[in-house]
Structures are given as structure tokens and as C-alpha cells.
């Protein structure tokens, strides 16, 4: 018992193995058991969630919008708001036995040898939701289920390929995700109401790819609870000089409150309240510093408040440039696309940048093996449209998502974007069809049919073969 309470007993141990045995015998086995059980629990959750994800059937929908589209990205923002209808927490049995995992969508813009297509990958059970949300904003759209283009590509374990090369990366945010990026209202001129579509440069670059080249841009999203707003509220309070209410994120808050309550109960049972009670010290509430902020600081606070006021999605953005080795041009397939994504950057709020730890570019040590591992990892995450695989996840609200992924307006002149060729129309409302096929009396059509004698013979000079 003395050795258990006396840490100096470790000084009599000669080697690390004896020290480990000593710790296990004197209570260390408790930590070992807890750690082992925790590892088994995490492994079980990972197994059942992967099994659940593998059981979900998906549909890849190609969406074509008429070329005379006049809808702004606001319409796509409404579509994303509609997508939150799939949010489900699941019961304890569903989460910890069946492995229920919140499903989401994959928004994709792909260029296959210069031909551009907008795609949405959705669980099949939510296909009607996607179509209804799209038709509500774009009644003339054409939505078609297509085969997954990724199936014709090599699988991750088939890399490296003798004929093709691959470059891929994830994009991360420069600052905390409660800071907004540049959104589509900032591309609209306040006086002329002219909208300079940021999609124009991205589609122009995508249309320049030739035979043997492909570019894939993927935005994986899943609805989340509005709890993420608390981080934005805490940051706003910090910026304006008010005390942050962070009880929900303080891990020691509950134990501290329980201990304080027990202490007060014991004290009040021994000492009369009149003798042991001290006047409570009220913390001084400092006034807000909002009126003392500079214009830039005030604009930052307003921008954060504007972002957290809208619906948010847990998001991840990837890009993959896949091309034959003899035609691959990273200056076109990588640098140009990264530049197009950086249109949404602002120096005072937030910005996208390439994640150096996920991009398929390495230096110095074991270059070949590390490069292959990164290529397989990015292709694996892209193929399965995974939010878990990879490095960076962050919250983007509906306005930010609609700025990055929306259908081009009619002023965008990207010729190889797949568009609906015809405009659907409805029959005239006054078309007399009520009794067209249900006449009270039989109609005689014999008098209206000409016989061969009545039609006559063909002209004699008709040029037969």
C-alpha cells in the first residue's frame, strides 16, 4: 500500500519493462483497460458507419439549364436551402448499432475533353427532393440520371498508370470558417444591376481542355445543426469587447458547478446562512466597444453576423486534373483552376488556398512513394465523395455555396457547357379538348377517304430510279 501511494518506489526499478509492470500492477491497468475499450468502441463505430455508407444507393444527375437562363445564383441558394430537408439525427439504435451516418450531396462540375457538365450526386431516396427543388427554380431544366464518369477511370490501387497522370488537391480556408468568403452579391453592380458571373472564368478554362484531358471539381456538402453559429457569436462578442459566454464549450464547467454546489450545501448545513453568507460580487459588465471600432472592424463584425444568419453545410472542396502524360499541362489544369477558385478570396475576411498536405506534390524524402500515396488518397476521397476522408472540413452557408456552384447566366459565353436545347411549354389554356374523344354520335369518315381511282395516277414524267 505504501508503494502504491509513494511514487519514489519507481526509483528502485532497474529497466523500462519493470517500470511498466510496476505501473500496471499499481493501478495502471485501469488506464490500459479504459484505453483499450475506447479504441474498440471507435473501431466499432468506424466499421458500422462504413458498412452503412456502403449500403446506400446513389444516383448521379446531370442538370442542363436553357442557354437563355436569367436566374441569378439566388435561385441555387434556394435549392440548397431545400436540401436541408434530408437532415436526420437518428435514434440511438440507428447511430450505434446500424451505423447511421448523416447523408449529403456532391456538387460537381466536370470537363471531359472540354465538354462541361453540371452534376449532383444524391442518395436515390432523395432524388425526388433534388428534382423538385431544381424544377421549382428552373422549370425548363432537363435532369437526367447518368452513369458515373469516375467508373471509367483507374481505381486508387491501380495507380500509377502507365499512360495517365493525376494531380489533385483539397482547398482549405485561411481563417476560421465563421469568416465569410466573397459571395455573388459582391459581383453585382449596385447601380446598373449588371451581374459579372464569377463562373465565367472557371467555365472558360474548363472549355479549353482537349483530347485526353479531364478536370473534376467537387463540393461535398451535408446539413448540420445550427450549433456552429455559437462559434461566430463568440467571435463577434470578442471583437466588440464583450465577455464571451462559452459555458457550452468549457469541459470543466459541469464538474466545477457540481463541486461548487456540494460545497455550498455542506457549508450551509454547518454554518447558519446569516453567518457564512457573503454578499455576491457582481461582475462589472463593460459596455460594448462597437462604437469605437474602425470601419474595417465594423464591416468584419457585420460580415460574420451575416454569414451565421444563413443555413450552413459541412463542406469539403476537391479538384482532380487527370490527363494523358503527353498532353498534361499543369499550368492550365492546375494553376488556372486555382486562380479561378481564388476569385472568392478577400484579404480582410476569408480565402481559399491549396492544402499543401493533401496536394499531390512532394519534395525531398521518398518522393515517389509519398506522391503515390497522396494520389491514391485524393482519388479515393473523390471517388466515394467522402466528407471524412482527407483533411479539411468547414462550414459554408447557402450563399457561399451558391457563389461557387451555380448555373451560368445567359451572358456567359462558354460554348461547350451542356445546356437544354429546347424550352418546354404548356398547351394553351383554351384548347377545346373536353369532348374531343367522346362524341355523342359516331362520326362517318368514309366520305373523307379517297380511293385509288379518285386520287388518280402519278405524273408520267416522275423521275423513278
DRENMI-45126 format. One record per atom (N, C-alpha, C): residue in one letter; x negated, y, z. Coordinates in pm, whole numbers, plus 50000, padded with zeros to 5 digits. Last residue first. Example, Ala and Ser with C-alpha at 12.3 -4.5 7.8 and 13.67 -1.06 7.14 Angstrom:
S487154977550708;S486334989450714;S487105000350787;A486814943150780;A487704955050780;A486804967050780;
//
This chain:
X536245058838999;X534875053738991;X534785042138894;X538455081838831;X538205070038914;X536765065538896;X539535112038793;X538215105438775;X538015093938872;X542565115338618;X541955114638752;X540655106738744;X544065119138386;X542645123038383;X541965122538519;X546675112338443;X545895103238358;X544405106438360;X547905114738782;X547495120738653;X546585111338575;X550025087438912;X548935097138921;X548575103138786;X553655087238886;X552345081038866;X551265091538876;X556245092739140;X555625093839008;X554285087239004;X557925093439358;X556645100339369;X555965101839232;X560085078139270;X560295092439293;X558975099839300;X558995052939260;X559485058939137;X559645073939151;X558315048139527;X557225049239430;X557675055739301;X560415069939730;X560005057039674;X558885059339575;X560275090640015;X560225089339871;X559765075339831;X562425097340274;X561305089240232;X561365087240081;X564675109840361;X563455117740356;X562255110040309;X566685092040376;X566765101840267;X565505109940254;X566035077640605;X565895071440474;X565875081440362;X566425086340851;X565215091340786;X565065085540647;X568825095341070;X568585088240945;X567395094340876;X568895091841412;X568515100641302;X568215092241180;X571565085141637;X570415080541558;X570165089841440;X572355110041886;X572745101941770;X571495097241697;X571015122942098;X572275115742123;X572675106542009;X567485118142145;X568585124142070;X569855116242092;X564845120242288;X566065114342338;X567265120942271;X562585133942224;X562565119642202;X563855112742248;X563385160342285;X562745157442156;X562805142542124;X564515173542490;X565315163142427;X564695158742296;X562265189842578;X563115183042675;X563885171442612;X560575205342434;X560285190942432;X561245183142521;X559805234142310;X561065226542330;X560825211542321;X557595254442488;X557655243942387;X558895235142411;X557055275042658;X558405274742597;X558525263942490;X554395273342737;X555405270542838;X556805269142779;X552105256142522;X552955267742552;X554075263942647;X549625234942689;X550645237442586;X551485249642622;X546335247242786;X547595240842818;X548605243542708;X542925239642700;X544075248642707;X545325240542734;X539375239442728;X540645232642745;X541765242942757;X536985246742493;X537715251942608;X539075245242615;X534095228142405;X535445232842378;X536075237642507;X531595221842502;X531695227542369;X533065233442341;X529855227342799;X531105222342743;X531335229342609;X526295223242771;X527485231142802;X528705224542740;X522965219242859;X524175212142820;X525405220042867;X520615241742736;X521405237942852;X522685231142803;X519145251342526;X519205236942541;X519895232542669;X519015279542522;X519775272542418;X519985257642445;X519595303842743;X518825291442737;X519535281942641;X520445330642794;X520315325242659;X519395313242655;X522845344243002;X521625336243000;X521545328942867;X525335355642994;X524225363742943;X522915356042937;X527115338543115;X527095338742969;X525935346842912;X525325322743390;X526375331243334;X526155332643184;X524595289143491;X524185301943431;X525385309643376;X525535277043811;X525625275643666;X525365289043600;X523125273544074;X524415278044021;X524375276943869;X520975272344321;X521665262844232;X523015268544195;X520105295444452;X519115286544392;X519765277244290;X522455307544539;X521475315544467;X520485306744392;X523745287744680;X524335292144553;X523385300844473;X522075286944904;X522135275444815;X522705279444679;X522655312145016;X521285309044974;X521275297244876;X525365309045073;X524935319544980;X523525316944930;X525435288145260;X526065286445129;X525605296945028;X522135285945417;X523575287745416;X524115287245273;X519805261645514;X520145272045417;X521665273645418;X517555249245745;X518945252845722;X519015264045619;X515215222945668;X515565236045721;X517015238945684;X512485200945663;X513935202545659;X514265215945724;X509605186245535;X510275198645572;X511775197845554;X508525159845474;X508065167945586;X509055178745628;X509605126245394;X508945138745365;X508695146845491;X512875113945461;X511515111845410;X510895125245372;X515385125045525;X514475120745631;X513045119445581;X516825130045300;X516525141445387;X515495137945493;X516425115644979;X516355114245124;X516075127645192;X516885103944724;X517505116544766;X517565117444918;X515475082844627;X516565079644720;X517225092144777;X513625096044459;X514465085244406;X515675082744495;X512295113844637;X513145118944530;X514115108244481;X510905096344807;X511885105644862;X512825111044757;X509295083544612;X510205075944695;X511285084944753;X507785104644516;X508695097844425;X509715089544502;X506325111144744;X507225121244687;X508215114744593;X504915086644786;X505805092144889;X506785102144831;X503415083244555;X504435073444590;X505425078944692;X501745105544578;X502625104044462;X503745094244492;X500375099844817;X501265111444811;X502215110444692;X498925076944739;X499875076144849;X500855087844846;X497315087644536;X498295077344503;X499355076244613;X495725104944691;X496585110244585;X497675100244549;X494375087044855;X495285096744916;X496235102644812;X492845073144661;X493815066144745;X494835075744807;X491285094244545;X492135085644464;X493215078844547;X489875106344763;X490805113944680;X491785104744607;X488285103144998;X489175092744947;X490265098744859;X487815137645057;X487655124045108;X488715114745048;X488195162244839;X487115157044923;X487185141944949;X491725168644806;X490315171844784;X489445163044875;X494865165844627;X493995163844743;X492555166744704;X498175167444545;X496875173444512;X496015172644637;X501065166344554;X500195155644504;X498885161744452;X502245180444863;X501975181144719;X500975170444678;X502355178845138;X503205169745061;X502905170044912;X500725197745243;X500585184245295;X501485174145225;X501445221945131;X500155216145092;X499985201745141;X504375231345004;X503845224745123;X502565217245083;X504765262644854;X504445248544836;X503865242944965;X507335284044986;X505965281344944;X505755266344934;X509775309645012;X509415295944983;X507935295144948;X510445332945277;X509905329745145;X509665314745135;X511995360745451;X511545346945438;X511145344045295;X511315391345512;X512225381845573;X511685367645560;X509445407245385;X509845411245521;X510765401145589;X509035397045135;X507875398345223;X508255401645366;X511015371544991;X510895385345036;X509755386145136;X511795349744719;X510965353644833;X511105368444864;X512955340444494;X513825341644610;X513065345944735;X510995336544310;X511885348044291;X512735350744414;X509725312844354;X509315324044439;X510085336944408;X510665296844152;X511225294944285;X510895306844375;X509025305743942;X510475307943934;X511135306344070;X506525296744033;X506775311044019;X508255314244011;X506945269344013;X506715275244146;X506955290344142;X507125268043734;X508295264743816;X508145270343957;X504525275343658;X505675283243612;X506915280443696;X502935255643780;X502775269643817;X503985278043776;X504055231543654;X503935233643798;X503915248443831;X504235231143378;X505155222943454;X505115225143603;X502215249043294;X503595250943253;X504555243443344;X499945240343418;X500185254843416;X501625257943376;X499905213643365;X500345217943497;X500575232943504;X500785195643110;X500215208943130;X500735214343263;X500555165242939;X500805171743068;X500045185043077;X499985150642715;X500745163142696;X500965170642827;X498595127842791;X498025136042684;X498755149242661;X500175115942987;X498895121943024;X498345131142917;X503625124442997;X502545116342942;X501215123542965;X505065134843311;X504755136443169;X503675126543127;X506855151143554;X506475137843508;X506255138443357;X507165168943837;X506805170643696;X506195157643649;X509495175144083;X508605165044026;X508415168243879;X510385191144389;X510255191544244;X509255180944201;X512735195944658;X511595189144595;X511565192444446;X514045207544958;X513855210344816;X512595203344768;X516605202445193;X515235199245155;X515125201045005;X518795211845466;X518365211645326;X516915207445312;X521825214545627;X520455209645642;X519945206345503;X523765243545579;X523495229645542;X522045226445575;X526165266645720;X524815261945693;X524775247245658;X528335293845660;X528175279445680;X526775275145639;X527415325945805;X527935317245700;X527635302645731;X526175340046000;X527635341345995;X528255332045892;X523495338345969;X524085328746062;X525605330046067;X523105360045784;X522875346045746;X523605336445838;X523715383045929;X524495379845810;X524315365245770;X521745382446126;X523145381346165;X524035377646047;X519525386445960;X519645373946037;X521095371846078;X520115412345866;X520005401245772;X520135387745843;X520045427646100;X521305426446027;X521265414645930;X517335425046166;X518355420346260;X519685418246186;X516195437545940;X515915423445971;X516965417546062;X517125463745963;X517555455745848;X517305440845871;X515745471146195;X517215470746197;X517745462246081;X513145470346099;X513545461246206;X515065460046215;X513265490945905;X512935477245866;X513375467245972;X513905513746066;X514825509045961;X514545494645917;X513105505646412;X512805512046284;X513785507046179;X515105508946708;X514445500946605;X514165509246481;X516575522046894;X515175526046883;X514425518046776;X519045511046904;X518975524746854;X517535529546836;X518465486147019;X518885486846879;X518725500946823;X517805478747268;X516865487647200;X517235489747054;X520235478147529;X519755473447400;X518825483847338;X519225481147876;X520035484947759;X519405479647630;X518875454448108;X518285465448032;X519135468547910;X520185446848401;X520455444748259;X519935456848182;X518575433448677;X518915445748604;X519065442648456;X520085409348875;X519055412848777;X519515424848696;X520915412449207;X521405412949070;X520285417548977;X520445392149469;X519795402749392;X520285402049248;X522705386449729;X522165382649598;X521575394849528;X521895386650071;X522565393449959;X521885389949827;X521825354850224;X521165367350187;X521905373850072;X522835335050489;X523135340350357;X522445353650337;X522425326350744;X521455322250642;X521675328450507;X524485337950896;X523115339750936;X522135336850822;X526905331950775;X526655345950808;X525195348550843;X526855304150746;X526715312650628;X526385327050660;X524795287250985;X526065293850951;X525855303250833;X522815259950894;X522815273950935;X524155280150896;X523645234550810;X522825236150930;X522915250350986;X525135236650579;X525625227650684;X524855228950814;X523655253550417;X524915258750472;X525495249750580;X521535236550350;X521285248650429;X522565253650494;X522815217350192;X522155213450316;X521955225450407;X523735233949979;X524685226050058;X524085222150193;X521385244649876;X522375253649933;X523365246150021;X520185221049781;X519515229249884;X520505238449952;X521995213049584;X521765204649701;X521145212549815;X521715234649402;X523005232049465;X522865223449589;X519055231749322;X519465243949391;X520785241949464;X519185207049193;X518345208749312;X518755221049391;X520905213648980;X521295203449076;X520505204949206;X519355232948847;X520635236948905;X521125226749009;X517185217148769;X516965228548857;X518255232948925;X518355198348594;X517755193948721;X517545205448819;X519295217948392;X520205209448468;X519575204248598;X516835230248301;X517965238148355;X518875229648443;X514785218248179;X514775217748325;X515955225248387;X515125223547911;X515215209647955;X515305208548107;X516895247947761;X515965246047872;X516135231947928;X518865252347580;X517635246647527;X516575244447634;X520945263847718;X521195251447647;X519945244747596;X519915287447819;X520175276447911;X520345263247838;X519125311547704;X518585299047649;X518815287247742;X519745341347626;X520505331447702;X520155317747647;X517285366247649;X517835355147573;X518545345447665;X517765400147706;X517345387447760;X518055376147686;X516985423047437;X517885417747540;X517415403947584;X515585434347222;X515125436747359;X516055432047467;X516105428246967;X516705440747014;X516415443147162;X514755404346939;X514335415746858;X514915428846908;X516165387647115;X514755390547140;X514305402947064;X518625386546992;X518535392347126;X517085395847160;X517845373146757;X518375386746750;X518275393646886;X517085348346860;X516085356846795;X516565371246786;X519545338846955;X518435340947049;X517375350046989;X520925336946712;X521395346346815;X520285349246915;X519435316846586;X519505330146528;X519945340546630;X519945295646754;X518565299946736;X518515314046676;X522665292646726;X522145297246855;X520705302046844;X523155281646480;X523335296146493;X522745301346623;X523045254646504;X521825261346456;X521925276446470;X525575246246564;X524665248346677;X523395255746633;X527475239746373;X527025253746381;X526105256546499;X526375208246231;X527155216046328;X526625230346334;X525965203645875;X525545202346014;X526455210846102;X525935186545558;X526545195945654;X526085193145795;X523095184045352;X524045176745437;X524625186845535;X521245182545044;X521935190045149;X522865180645226;X518505185644833;X519315176344911;X519935183945028;X517685195244528;X518045201544655;X518985192044728;X515245191844276;X516235185344363;X516425193244491;X514195191043948;X514325199644066;X515485194444149;X512015177143717;X513175174643804;X513105184043925;X510975174843389;X510895182843512;X512175180743591;X509045157643148;X510275158743227;X509995166943353;X507745149642827;X507695157842949;X509055158143017;X507935137342580;X507075131142680;X506985138742810;X508415166542387;X508465151842396;X507475146542499;X508445196442600;X508535189142474;X508605174242495;X509845224742764;X509195211742770;X509465204042641;X511305247742757;X510065247542681;X509335234142688;X513415248142931;X513725245542790;X512465244542704;X512265255643170;X512665241743152;X512935238443005;X511975283243129;X510785274743143;X511135260243116;X514665290543121;X513795293343006;X512545284743011;X515545283743373;X516045276143258;X515205278543135;X514115303043525;X513945288743551;X514385280443431;X515075327043421;X513655323743404;X513405308943427;X517855325343491;X517415326943352;X515965322743334;X518525325343754;X518445312343689;X517855313343548;X518915351243830;X517585345443856;X517425331643793;X520655373643630;X520695360043682;X519285354743705;X521645402943703;X520445397443641;X520215383643700;X524615418043651;X524005407243727;X522845401543648;X525815450643686;X525135441043599;X524415430743684;X527065471643808;X527585458243835;X526985447743742;X526105497143797;X526575491343671;X527215477643689;X525575500344080;X526345509944002;X526945503743877;X524085479244191;X525245484544265;X526115493944184;X523275449944016;X523075464344023;X524285470844089;X522345420344173;X523445427644109;X523235442644128;X520555406944321;X520275407844177;X521365415544102;X521575405344571;X520475414844552;X520045415644406;X523425384644565;X523915398444564;X522825408844540;X521695360744574;X522195365944446;X522795380144454;X518945365744811;X520145359244758;X520735367044641;X515915357744966;X516595367044876;X517755359744810;X516415340945284;X515665343745161;X516445354145079;X516655349045639;X517185345545507;X516185348045395;X515695332645932;X515405343945845;X515875340445704;X516125308046032;X517195317846056;X516925330845982;X513875292445989;X514935291945888;X516105301245918;X510785310146037;X511905302346089;X513095303345994;X508775313045735;X509145316545872;X510285307545919;X508335300645487;X507235307445554;X507525309645702;X509615268145412;X509825282245439;X508645288045516;X508605245545145;X508945248845284;X509095263945297;X509055221044900;X508945235244931;X509365237345077;X507085193344790;X508235198744861;X507975213544886;X505985180144474;X505785187444598;X507125190444663;X504165162844214;X505355165944292;X505005173344420;X503205149343910;X502905159544011;X504205162744084;X502005121743730;X503085127743809;X502515138243902;X501555105743410;X501045111443534;X502185119143602;X501515076343201;X502145088343257;X501435092743384;X500115053343126;X500425063443025;X500915076643081;X499695037243349;X498595038743254;X498835050043154;X500545048043675;X500975043343543;X499875046343442;X499765036744011;X499665046143899;X500075039643767;X503235028144057;X502205038244031;X500855032744077;X504995010044145;X504455007644012;X503425018243971;X506065018644379;X505005008644391;X504405005044255;X508085036844281;X506885041544353;X505755031444358;X508955027743939;X509215028344082;X507945032244156;X509145047143636;X508485037143720;X508875038843867;X512465055143510;X511105058743547;X510465047543629;X515065048943482;X514195046043367;X512735049443394;X516245058343710;X516085043843697;X515195040143579;X516615085043691;X515415080843764;X515185065843749;X519045089243576;X517865090543491;X516615085343559;X521815069943630;X520765077243699;X519495077343612;X524525075643403;X523545066943467;X522415075243525;X527305097143488;X526225092443401;X525325082943478;X530515110143477;X529595101643552;X528575095743455;X531275143643404;X531115130043353;X530145122443443;X533195171543364;X532465163643464;X532455149143419;X533475202843233;X533525188743197;X532615181043294;X535515231643311;X534295223643322;X534555209343275;X537625248643320;X537245243543188;X535975235043193;X537895257643584;X538925248643528;X538535242443395;X535975262643825;X535675262043681;X536675252643615;X537115261444077;X536385273544039;X536105274343889;X538405236944073;X539085248344134;X538435261544093;X536525219543973;X537615223743885;X538365235743942;X534975216644210;X534405222444088;X535495227543996;X536675204844396;X536025217544430;X535485224444307;X537355181444255;X538385191244289;X537775204844320;X534845168644240;X535545172644118;X536605183144147;X534285164544512;X533375172344429;X534085177344304;X536485148444587;X536255161344654;X535355170244568;X536125126044431;X537305134344408;X537125148044471;X533775115544549;X533745120544411;X534935129644383;X533485103944792;X533715118444791;X533685124144649;X532935077644748;X534175080644820;X534485095544821;X530415078244632;X531585076044547;X532885079544619;X528255104844727;X528855091844759;X530155090144682;X526705122444454;X527625122144566;X527975107744601;X524735144644277;X524855130644323;X525665130544451;X525105165344012;X525405164244154;X525555149444186;X523325183943762;X523825171343817;X524135172843965;X522735199343455;X523065201443596;X523765188843647;X520125196343218;X521405191543267;X521545194643416;X518405203942921;X518655207043062;X520055202343101;X515815193242723;X517275193542734;X517655193842881;X513065190342742;X513615203342706;X515115204342713;X512635164442826;X512065168642698;X512715181542648;X514885170143048;X514365158242982;X513935162342842;X515195186443336;X514855189243196;X514195176743139;X517645190443588;X516605182543524;X516425187043380;X518715198843895;X518575204643762;X517395197543697;X520885187944153;X519715185844069;X519835193243937;X521785181444477;X521995190944367;X520735190844281;X523165156544659;X521915160544595;X522245169144474;X524815155044978;X524805156044832;X523405159444785;X525415132245252;X525275145345192;X525315144545041;X526365116545566;X526075116545422;X526015130845369;X525125107845874;X525835118245800;X525405118245654;X525335073545942;X524455084845922;X525205095145838;X525955045346140;X526495056446061;X525535068146060;X525305020346249;X524245028746193;X524735040246111;X526855002746387;X526915002046242;X525835010546175;X525855010546643;X525984996446605;X525994995046453;X525735037646676;X524685029646738;X524805014646713;X527845049746528;X526505055346524;X525435045546571;X530145034246572;X529695036746434;X528245041446431;X530315035046851;X530135022146783;X529605024346642;X530745062246892;X529525056046946;X529255042646877;X532015075846577;X532145071146715;X530825065346763;X531275105246381;X531285090946403;X531425087546550;X531185130746274;X530245127246380;X530185112246402;X531235143945949;X531835134346042;X530785130546146;X531895163045662;X531205162145790;X531965153045886;X533115167445425;X532645153845448;X531995152245585;X533715194245401;X534795185245437;X534345171045466;X531725209045299;X531655206345443;X532765197145489;X532325214645036;X531555202445064;X531485199145213;X533435239845034;X534335228345023;X533625215345062;X531135254745028;X531975255245148;X532945243545151;X530335248944767;X529555243844880;X530345244445010;X532315263144628;X532195248644611;X531445242644729;X531735289344700;X532995283444745;X532965268244732;X529325291744563;X529325292744709;X530605286944767;X530195291344306;X529465279644354;X529385279944506;X531325316944299;X532175305244277;X531495292544328;X529135333344330;X530115332944439;X531025320844425;X527675334644096;X527345324044193;X528295323444312;X530455343543874;X529215346443945;X528875334844037;X531815334543561;X531845333243706;X530465336243765;X531865333543293;X531745346843352;X531755346543504;X530855313243031;X531115313943175;X530865327943228;X530745305042768;X531255318542797;X531615320142944;X530045278442763;X528985288342743;X529425302642770;X531485258143024;X531545265042894;X530525276342884;X529445234143193;X530275246143204;X530325252843067;X529115201543301;X528915210643189;X529935221943199;X527615179343511;X528585190243508;X528195199843395;X527395145643588;X526865156243501;X527945166743485;X527035127743882;X527975135143799;X527235145943721;X526505097044008;X525765108543957;X526635115543853;X527555081244303;X527875084744164;X527095097144126;X526845054144530;X526745067944485;X527165069244339;X527605035244819;X527565036044673;X527645050644631;X525875024045102;X526685034645044;X526505034644892;X524065006145204;X525395001145172;X526285011445104;X521805020145269;X521725011245154;X523085005945112;X522665033245501;X522415041145380;X522375032345255;X522725010845673;X523955017945640;X523785026045511;X520015004345685;X520974994345635;X522275001145595;X519025027345802;X518595023845667;X519535013645604;X520335024546047;X520625036145962;X520175033645819;X519245001246154;X520675001346121;X521045013346034;X516485009146175;X516894997446097;X518374998446057;X516495031046346;X515965032646211;X516445021246122;X517515018946578;X518265029646511;X517795031546367;X515405000846632;X516754995946604;X517575006546531;X513275018346686;X513195009146573;X514555003746533;X514255030446918;X514035038646799;X513955029846674;X514295007547087;X515525014947058;X515375023346932;X511605000547098;X512564990947041;X513854998147002;X510595023547226;X510165020147090;X511105010347023;X511895021047474;X512155032747389;X511745029947245;X510764997547567;X512194997947540;X512565009747451;X508085006647595;X508414995647504;X509894995747468;X508365026747789;X507835030047657;X508195019247554;X509325011648005;X510135022547950;X509675026047810;X507144994248046;X508454988848010;X509324999547946;X505115012748112;X504955003847996;X506294998347950;X506105024148344;X505905032648226;X505805024048101;X506005000848500;X507275007848479;X507205016648355;X503364993948518;X504244985348438;X505594991948411;X502185010648699;X502085014148559;X502965005748469;X502285000548958;X503375009048911;X503305012748765;X499944985448992;X500344995349093;X501335005449036;X499374969648775;X499774963148899;X500324972949002;X498604989048589;X499804981148564;X500314974748692;X496254998748707;X497395007648689;X498684999948666;X494634975548698;X494954981848826;X496194990648814;X494404971848423;X495084961648505;X495504967348640;X492934994848360;X494254992948303;X495054982848385;X490594989448505;X491385001348537;X492805000048484;X489704966948374;X490104965748514;X490944977748557;X489134979248130;X490134968648136;X490634966548278;X487044997848188;X488395002548149;X489474991848159;X485214987848491;X485364989248345;X486804993248312;X485174989548776;X483924989448700;X484104992048551;X486695007449039;X486874999248919;X485655000648830;X486565025249243;X485915012349267;X486035002849148;X488055046749172;X486595048549166;X485855035449188;X490655040649222;X490175038749084;X488665040149073;X491125048649475;X490835034349456;X490335031649316;X491935074549477;X490495072449483;X490125057749466;X494675075649496;X494095074949363;X492585072349364;X496585059549720;X495285065949717;X494675064649578;X498865044649715;X499015058749743;X497715066449728;X497845019649661;X498865025049573;X499025040149590;X496115015049870;X495555017149737;X496575023149642;X497995011250073;X497105022750078;X496495025649943;X499174987950000;X500005000050000;X499145012550000;
//
